[in-house]
Amino acid sequence: MSRIQAAFCLLLALTFTASADRSALADRPLPHGPLTRIDWEGKHLPDKGPEHGDFTPGSERYDLQRTTLALRLDFDTASIEGEVTHVFTSLDDTLQTVILDLATGHGLTVDAVTTAGTPLPFTHADDALRIRLPAPLATGTQDSVTVAYGGTPDAPDDRRGLWLETHGLGDDEAPIFATMSQPAYAKYWWPCKDRPDDKIDQLLQVYTV
């Protein structure tokens, strides 16, 4: 079985499993009181507010519109090279620092940030990527940033974020990359805005081997 066939089979299996589990989750009563992260993973929530994400304060000052995520996957080293473009609209006349969530100390580094090909200054610390725009962006104005990054993703919990494993039996085993970002593991493999109350209107994902 080829790598592509193995990955496709896993995707079908996950799709059917998710369909079967969705009705059961819908009938599960909601818990009372605040949820821990572990509790959140096993519950069905009709509305996910910002308290259920893992965001850096300040990211509420812009509205995410479209995102393009392009990844090159290296099966020999379990590493990735990525380029993420976020198109957003300012919600604050003083917006000049765009904040994204990207884990630090977990294998990923940022190589460059640009807008329309022009380099932008940035800092990557405390699980946040802070990007400085050339000037404040007026409310309602649309802009974009492109982040080039890479490394070997290393989420703090097993089988979370993005990881490399084998799939199949015997001679049919093949390596595959798998992902699990719920509830707050996306930042361990790509620069994102981890606020469930700001859904991306359009996401394009491109993967190459």
C-alpha positions in Angstrom: 0.0 0.0 0.0 1.4 3.4 -0.9 1.7 6.3 1.5 -1.1 8.2 -0.3 -3.4 5.1 -0.2 -2.7 4.6 3.5 -3.4 8.2 4.3 -6.7 8.1 2.3 -7.8 4.9 4.1 -7.2 6.6 7.5 -9.2 9.6 6.4 -12.1 7.5 5.4 -12.0 5.6 8.7 -11.9 8.9 10.7 -14.8 10.2 8.6 -17.0 7.2 9.3 -16.0 7.2 13.0 -16.8 10.8 13.4 -20.2 10.3 11.7 -21.1 7.5 14.1 -19.9 9.3 17.2 -21.7 12.6 16.4 -25.2 11.4 17.2 -24.0 10.0 20.5 -22.3 13.2 21.5 -25.3 15.2 20.6 -27.4 13.2 23.2 -24.8 13.6 25.9 -25.9 16.0 28.6 -23.7 19.1 29.0 -21.6 19.1 32.3 -22.2 21.8 34.9 -19.5 24.2 36.0 -16.2 25.2 34.3 -14.6 22.7 32.0 -11.0 21.7 32.2 -9.1 21.0 28.9 -9.4 17.2 29.4 -13.1 17.6 30.1 -13.5 19.7 27.0 -12.1 17.0 24.7 -14.9 14.6 25.8 -17.9 16.9 25.7 -20.2 18.3 23.0 -20.5 22.1 23.2 -23.0 23.9 20.9 -21.2 27.2 21.3 -17.5 27.5 21.8 -16.4 30.9 23.2 -12.9 32.3 23.5 -12.5 30.7 26.9 -12.3 27.3 25.2 -9.3 28.2 23.1 -5.7 28.8 24.0 -5.2 32.3 22.6 -2.9 35.1 23.4 -4.7 38.3 24.5 -4.7 41.0 21.8 -5.8 38.7 18.9 -9.4 39.9 19.4 -8.4 43.2 17.7 -8.8 41.7 14.2 -11.2 39.4 12.4 -9.8 36.4 10.5 -11.2 36.1 7.0 -9.2 33.6 4.9 -6.2 31.3 5.6 -4.0 29.4 3.2 -1.8 26.7 4.8 0.8 25.0 2.7 3.0 22.3 4.2 5.9 20.2 2.9 6.0 16.9 4.9 9.3 15.0 5.4 8.6 11.4 6.3 12.3 10.7 7.0 12.7 13.2 9.7 9.0 13.8 10.8 9.7 17.5 10.1 7.6 20.1 8.2 8.2 23.3 6.3 5.2 25.5 6.2 3.9 28.8 4.8 0.7 30.3 6.2 -1.1 33.3 4.8 -3.8 34.9 7.0 -6.2 37.5 5.5 -7.8 39.6 8.2 -9.8 42.8 8.8 -8.9 45.3 11.5 -11.4 45.8 14.4 -9.4 48.6 16.0 -8.0 51.9 14.6 -4.8 51.4 16.6 -4.1 47.8 15.4 -0.4 47.6 14.4 0.6 44.4 16.1 -1.0 41.2 14.7 -0.8 38.4 17.3 -0.9 34.7 16.3 -0.6 31.6 18.5 2.4 29.4 17.9 4.0 27.3 20.6 7.5 28.0 21.6 9.9 25.3 22.8 8.1 22.6 20.9 10.2 22.2 17.7 9.0 25.0 15.5 10.8 28.2 14.5 9.7 31.2 12.3 12.0 32.0 9.4 10.3 35.1 8.0 7.0 37.1 8.0 6.0 39.2 5.0 3.0 41.2 3.7 2.7 41.4 -0.1 6.4 40.3 -0.3 7.6 43.0 2.1 9.4 41.7 5.3 7.8 42.5 8.6 9.5 42.5 12.0 8.3 39.9 14.5 8.9 38.2 17.8 8.2 34.7 18.7 8.0 34.1 22.5 5.6 32.8 25.2 3.6 30.8 22.6 2.8 34.0 20.7 4.0 35.3 17.3 3.8 39.1 17.4 4.0 40.7 13.9 4.5 44.5 13.6 2.7 46.2 10.7 4.3 49.3 9.0 1.5 51.5 10.3 -1.8 51.2 12.3 -4.6 49.6 10.3 -7.9 51.5 10.4 -11.0 49.7 11.5 -12.6 47.8 8.5 -9.3 47.7 6.5 -8.2 44.4 5.2 -4.6 43.2 5.1 -2.6 39.9 5.2 0.5 38.4 6.6 2.5 35.4 5.4 4.5 33.3 7.9 7.3 30.9 6.8 8.2 28.4 9.5 9.4 24.9 10.0 10.8 22.2 12.3 9.7 19.0 14.0 6.3 19.4 15.8 6.4 18.2 19.4 3.1 18.6 21.2 3.1 18.2 25.0 0.6 15.3 24.8 0.7 12.0 22.9 -1.1 12.0 19.5 -1.9 15.6 19.6 -1.0 18.4 17.2 0.8 16.9 14.1 2.8 13.7 14.4 4.2 10.8 12.3 3.1 7.2 12.8 2.6 4.0 10.8 -0.7 2.7 9.6 -1.7 -0.8 8.3 -0.8 -4.4 9.1 2.3 -6.4 8.3 3.7 -5.7 4.8 1.1 -3.1 4.2 2.3 -0.7 7.0 3.1 2.8 5.7 4.1 6.0 7.4 1.4 8.7 7.7 1.1 12.2 9.2 -1.9 12.5 11.5 -3.4 15.5 13.2 -5.5 16.2 16.3 -5.9 19.9 17.1 -9.0 19.8 19.4 -9.3 21.6 21.8 -6.1 23.7 21.7 -3.3 21.9 19.9 -3.3 23.7 16.5 -0.6 26.1 17.7 1.8 23.2 18.1 2.0 22.7 14.3 1.0 25.9 12.6 0.6 29.7 13.4 -3.1 30.3 14.0 -5.6 32.4 15.8 -6.7 29.9 18.5 -10.1 31.6 19.3 -13.1 29.4 18.7 -15.3 32.5 18.5 -13.5 33.7 15.4 -14.1 31.1 12.7 -12.0 31.2 9.5 -14.4 31.9 6.7 -12.3 30.0 4.2 -9.3 27.6 4.7 -7.2 26.2 1.9 -4.8 23.4 2.9 -2.0 22.2 0.6 0.2 19.2 1.6 3.2 18.0 -0.4 5.6 15.2 0.4 
